[in-house]
Amino acid sequence: MPYIITRLCRDCVDTGCVAVCPVDCIYGYRGSDSETFPKQLYIHPDECIDCGACEPECPWQAIFEEVAVPEVFKDDTALNYKMMESSSDFEVQKHEKTEHPTADQIEANKRKWGLL
C-alpha cells in the first residue's frame, strides 16, 4: 500500500521527501493541465515500496500511508493514482534545499485545507 501526498503539499513543494526516497518514486508535474494536476508532488503508487521514509521528512505533514489519509483528503489518493494515466507529463522531482515552514505556517496550511 503506497504513501500518498495530499493537498497540504500544494504550492509548498518541499523536496525533503525526495532526498530520502530510495526508489525515486516522487514526481513533479511538467504538463499543462494544472487544473487536474495542481502544483505539488505526487507519489507513483506502483513504484512506491511502502518504506515510509518520505513521511517524516515532509515539513508540511502532507504525506500519509494510503490507509491513513484523512477523510478530507480522500480525493488526493485518487489524484496520486491518476498520475499513472499521464506519466509522460511527470518527471522524478529533484531535491532542492528550501527553508522549512514555521509551526504557525503549518497550522495555517492545515486550516486552509480543512484538516483542523
ZAKOL-166531 format. One record per residue (C-alpha): residue in three letters; y, x, z; residue number from 0. Coordinates in Angstrom, 3 decimals, m for minus. Layout:
// ZAKOL-166531
> r	py	px	pz	k
> Ala	Y	X	Z	NUM
...
END
This chain:
// ZAKOL-166531
> r	py	px	pz	k
> Met	0.000	0.000	0.000	0
> Pro	3.235	1.703	m1.130	1
> Tyr	6.544	2.099	0.582	2
> Ile	9.474	0.033	m0.689	3
> Ile	13.140	0.971	m0.971	4
> Thr	15.269	m2.052	m0.106	5
> Arg	18.819	m3.060	m0.962	6
> Leu	20.028	m1.118	2.081	7
> Cys	19.996	1.819	m0.370	8
> Arg	22.317	0.109	m2.873	9
> Asp	25.351	2.195	m3.681	10
> Cys	24.397	4.552	m0.818	11
> Val	21.685	6.556	m2.619	12
> Asp	20.997	9.315	m0.129	13
> Thr	18.249	11.524	m1.541	14
> Gly	16.768	12.854	1.689	15
> Cys	13.647	10.838	0.868	16
> Val	13.322	12.636	m2.473	17
> Ala	13.264	16.040	m0.791	18
> Val	10.159	15.183	1.254	19
> Cys	8.146	13.130	m1.255	20
> Pro	5.008	15.170	m2.046	21
> Val	4.269	13.293	m5.309	22
> Asp	7.767	12.814	m6.785	23
> Cys	7.463	9.014	m6.963	24
> Ile	11.098	8.204	m6.111	25
> Tyr	13.145	7.326	m9.154	26
> Gly	16.688	6.592	m10.198	27
> Tyr	17.507	4.070	m12.907	28
> Arg	19.125	5.513	m16.034	29
> Gly	19.173	2.391	m18.213	30
> Ser	21.993	m0.024	m18.963	31
> Asp	20.707	m3.162	m17.198	32
> Ser	22.479	m2.692	m13.861	33
> Glu	22.254	m6.420	m13.186	34
> Thr	18.458	m6.199	m12.993	35
> Phe	18.300	m2.684	m11.556	36
> Pro	21.220	m2.013	m9.192	37
> Lys	22.296	1.499	m8.255	38
> Gln	19.700	2.502	m5.694	39
> Leu	16.481	4.468	m5.560	40
> Tyr	13.076	2.990	m6.393	41
> Ile	9.557	3.977	m5.357	42
> His	6.976	3.707	m8.125	43
> Pro	4.253	1.583	m6.491	44
> Asp	1.350	3.093	m8.454	45
> Glu	2.421	6.669	m7.737	46
> Cys	3.180	6.278	m4.023	47
> Ile	0.351	7.680	m1.904	48
> Asp	1.486	5.831	1.229	49
> Cys	2.124	9.024	3.169	50
> Gly	5.261	7.662	4.821	51
> Ala	7.186	10.942	4.616	52
> Cys	10.176	9.229	2.991	53
> Glu	10.750	6.505	5.569	54
> Pro	12.106	8.598	8.469	55
> Glu	14.226	10.694	6.089	56
> Cys	16.325	7.753	4.907	57
> Pro	19.556	7.792	6.937	58
> Trp	20.307	4.212	5.781	59
> Gln	16.946	2.977	7.150	60
> Ala	16.280	1.384	3.761	61
> Ile	12.593	2.285	3.347	62
> Phe	9.735	0.201	4.695	63
> Glu	5.981	0.110	4.288	64
> Glu	5.320	m2.799	1.917	65
> Val	3.702	m4.959	4.614	66
> Ala	6.672	m4.372	6.939	67
> Val	9.538	m5.209	4.551	68
> Pro	11.789	m7.674	6.425	69
> Glu	11.709	m11.214	5.052	70
> Val	15.369	m10.982	3.990	71
> Phe	14.384	m8.113	1.642	72
> Lys	11.169	m9.556	0.142	73
> Asp	12.779	m9.649	m3.339	74
> Asp	13.150	m5.876	m3.127	75
> Thr	9.378	m5.487	m3.123	76
> Ala	9.195	m7.255	m6.497	77
> Leu	12.080	m5.124	m7.774	78
> Asn	10.241	m1.891	m6.968	79
> Tyr	7.216	m3.221	m8.883	80
> Lys	9.407	m4.414	m11.766	81
> Met	10.453	m0.828	m12.462	82
> Met	6.999	m0.248	m13.939	83
> Glu	7.909	m2.592	m16.827	84
> Ser	10.863	m0.361	m17.765	85
> Ser	9.510	3.048	m16.802	86
> Ser	11.207	4.799	m19.721	87
> Asp	14.591	3.912	m18.166	88
> Phe	13.749	5.698	m14.905	89
> Glu	13.532	9.364	m14.044	90
> Val	12.440	11.193	m10.949	91
> Gln	15.522	11.484	m8.778	92
> Lys	16.795	14.948	m7.981	93
> His	17.622	15.808	m4.384	94
> Glu	21.340	16.213	m3.707	95
> Lys	22.640	17.070	m0.267	96
> Thr	25.075	14.426	0.994	97
> Glu	26.785	13.653	4.240	98
> His	24.786	11.231	6.364	99
> Pro	26.308	7.908	7.405	100
> Thr	27.512	7.222	10.917	101
> Ala	25.766	4.700	13.158	102
> Asp	28.654	2.282	12.528	103
> Gln	28.238	2.619	8.751	104
> Ile	24.503	1.954	9.027	105
> Glu	25.118	m1.136	11.152	106
> Ala	27.800	m2.426	8.758	107
> Asn	25.436	m1.948	5.802	108
> Lys	22.671	m3.870	7.586	109
> Arg	25.100	m6.713	8.347	110
> Lys	26.302	m6.746	4.729	111
> Trp	22.735	m7.371	3.526	112
> Gly	21.816	m9.890	6.238	113
> Leu	19.468	m7.780	8.327	114
> Leu	21.485	m8.137	11.539	115
END
